[in-house]
Amino acid sequence: MRWVGEVIMNRRQFLSLAAASSGWVLLAGHSPYRQWVVYRETHLVILTSRDDLGADDLGEKFAAIVREALPDSKAAVGRGPRVQRIASLMSTRQAEVGVVSHANALAMYHGEGPFRQYGAIPLRVLVQNDAYRLVCREEFLPQHGYLLTEALMQQASRESGVDMALSVPGRDAADAGEIPPHVGALAFAEGRSLDERDGK
């Protein structure tokens, strides 16, 4: 069993997180629907795109960390040909987690620029560095957001020789024109349990 504040989370329950994510077969666009359903029910898929090698590299690092910390997640990277594919999947709730550049994340959040056709997407940030954001949909389960953030931030603080300079945005991020943090990520960053009121 795993404690998350006052919430007990069995690692096997983390498999349900994958059901909120899209599988690689959807990114390919031509695999049978049934295979996609099976894959996304058994894997946490972190979406990246081939047109941003930096995001793709970071996604691979995130997936490796999560696989080690939460092995039942079977975390994997799902690559689309372009970042617009991530916006398409997230806007239609076929996916909930992806790595995108800071600029692209903001444009998706506001439904601007190359993402205008998808409308404003209710994104939240799990972790970030200067260049990239690990984003999820607003309704991503708080417990799952907490577990992902915990795994990534604890690894980032280890002396592993890999400094990803990760942080969690503060609750005032929206006031500064940025994407707000996910409720689970914020609870972890503030050192409180998910059962405590977040002051909103």
C-alpha positions in Angstrom: 0.0 0.0 0.0 1.1 3.6 -0.6 0.3 6.6 1.4 -0.6 9.9 -0.3 -1.2 12.2 2.5 -4.3 10.6 4.1 -5.2 8.7 1.0 -4.0 5.1 0.7 -3.1 4.2 -2.9 -2.4 0.6 -3.9 0.2 0.6 -6.7 -2.1 -1.7 -8.7 -4.8 1.0 -8.6 -2.5 3.2 -10.5 -3.3 1.1 -13.6 -6.6 3.1 -13.8 -4.5 6.1 -14.5 -3.7 4.7 -18.0 -7.4 4.6 -18.8 -7.3 8.4 -18.7 -4.5 8.4 -21.3 -4.3 7.6 -25.0 -2.3 4.7 -26.4 0.3 4.8 -29.1 -2.1 3.1 -31.5 -4.3 6.1 -31.6 -1.3 8.2 -32.5 -0.6 6.0 -35.4 -4.2 6.5 -36.6 -4.6 3.1 -38.3 -4.6 0.4 -35.7 -7.8 -1.4 -34.6 -9.8 0.4 -32.0 -9.9 -2.7 -29.7 -6.1 -2.8 -29.6 -6.0 0.8 -28.6 -8.6 0.2 -25.8 -6.6 -2.7 -24.4 -3.3 -0.7 -24.6 -4.6 2.4 -22.9 -6.2 0.3 -20.1 -2.8 -1.2 -19.2 -0.3 1.6 -19.8 0.2 5.2 -18.8 1.0 6.9 -22.0 2.9 10.2 -22.0 2.3 11.9 -25.3 5.1 13.6 -27.2 5.6 14.6 -30.8 8.3 14.0 -33.4 8.5 17.6 -34.3 9.9 18.5 -30.9 12.9 16.3 -30.0 13.4 18.1 -26.7 9.9 17.2 -25.5 10.3 13.7 -26.8 13.6 13.2 -24.9 12.0 14.6 -21.7 9.0 12.3 -22.2 11.3 9.3 -22.3 13.0 10.4 -19.1 9.7 10.9 -17.4 8.4 7.5 -18.5 11.5 5.8 -17.2 11.2 7.5 -13.8 7.5 6.6 -13.5 8.1 3.0 -14.5 10.7 2.7 -11.8 8.6 4.4 -9.1 5.2 3.0 -10.2 5.9 -0.2 -12.1 2.3 -1.2 -12.6 1.7 2.0 -14.6 3.8 0.5 -17.4 4.5 4.1 -18.4 5.4 4.6 -22.1 5.8 7.3 -24.6 3.3 7.7 -27.4 4.6 9.8 -30.3 2.5 11.8 -32.7 3.9 13.2 -35.9 3.2 16.8 -34.8 2.3 18.6 -31.6 -1.2 19.4 -33.0 -2.0 15.6 -32.6 -1.5 16.0 -28.8 -3.9 18.9 -28.8 -6.4 16.9 -30.8 -6.3 14.0 -28.4 -6.4 16.1 -25.3 -9.2 18.3 -26.5 -11.4 15.3 -27.2 -10.5 13.6 -23.9 -8.9 10.7 -25.6 -5.6 11.6 -23.8 -4.8 13.4 -20.6 -1.0 13.6 -20.2 1.6 15.1 -22.6 4.9 16.9 -22.7 4.9 20.1 -24.7 6.9 23.3 -24.9 6.0 26.2 -22.7 4.8 28.2 -25.7 2.7 25.4 -27.1 1.2 24.6 -23.8 0.0 28.2 -23.4 -1.3 28.3 -26.9 -3.3 25.0 -26.3 -4.6 26.4 -23.0 -5.9 29.5 -24.7 -6.9 27.9 -28.0 -4.7 30.1 -30.0 -2.3 29.9 -32.9 -1.9 26.5 -34.5 -4.3 25.1 -31.9 -7.2 27.4 -32.6 -9.3 24.7 -34.2 -9.3 22.7 -31.0 -10.6 25.5 -28.8 -9.2 26.3 -25.3 -8.1 23.1 -23.6 -8.5 22.9 -19.8 -4.9 22.0 -19.1 -3.1 21.9 -15.8 0.6 21.5 -15.1 2.1 18.6 -13.2 5.7 19.6 -13.4 7.7 22.0 -15.5 11.1 23.4 -16.3 12.1 26.5 -18.2 11.4 25.0 -21.6 8.7 22.3 -21.1 5.5 21.4 -19.3 4.1 18.0 -18.4 0.4 18.9 -18.8 -2.8 17.0 -18.1 -6.4 17.7 -18.4 -8.0 19.5 -15.4 -10.1 16.5 -14.4 -7.1 14.2 -14.2 -7.6 12.4 -10.9 -6.0 14.2 -7.9 -4.4 11.0 -6.6 -2.8 10.3 -10.0 -1.5 13.8 -10.3 -0.1 13.5 -6.8 1.7 10.2 -7.5 3.2 11.3 -10.8 4.4 14.6 -9.4 5.8 12.8 -6.3 7.7 10.3 -8.5 9.2 13.0 -10.8 10.1 15.5 -8.1 11.7 13.0 -5.8 13.8 11.7 -8.7 14.7 15.2 -9.7 16.0 15.9 -6.2 18.2 12.8 -6.1 21.9 13.0 -6.9 21.5 10.9 -10.1 23.5 13.1 -12.4 20.4 14.0 -14.3 19.2 17.5 -13.4 15.9 18.2 -15.1 15.4 21.4 -13.1 11.7 20.5 -12.4 9.3 22.5 -10.3 5.6 22.7 -9.7 3.9 26.1 -10.5 2.4 27.9 -7.6 -1.3 28.6 -7.0 -0.8 32.1 -8.4 0.3 30.9 -11.8 -2.9 31.9 -13.5 -2.6 35.4 -12.2 0.8 35.6 -13.9 -0.7 34.4 -17.2 0.5 30.9 -16.9 -1.3 27.5 -16.8 -2.4 26.6 -13.2 -1.0 23.6 -11.4 -3.0 20.4 -11.2 -4.6 20.0 -7.8 -2.7 16.8 -7.0 0.6 18.4 -8.0 -0.1 21.5 -5.9 -1.0 19.3 -2.9 2.4 17.6 -3.2 4.3 20.8 -3.6 2.6 22.4 -0.6 3.2 19.3 1.5 -0.4 18.6 2.4 -2.7 15.7 2.0 -5.3 15.6 -0.7 -8.0 15.6 1.9 -7.0 19.0 3.2 -8.8 22.1 1.7 -6.6 23.8 -0.9 -7.8 27.3 0.0 -9.9 27.8 -3.1 
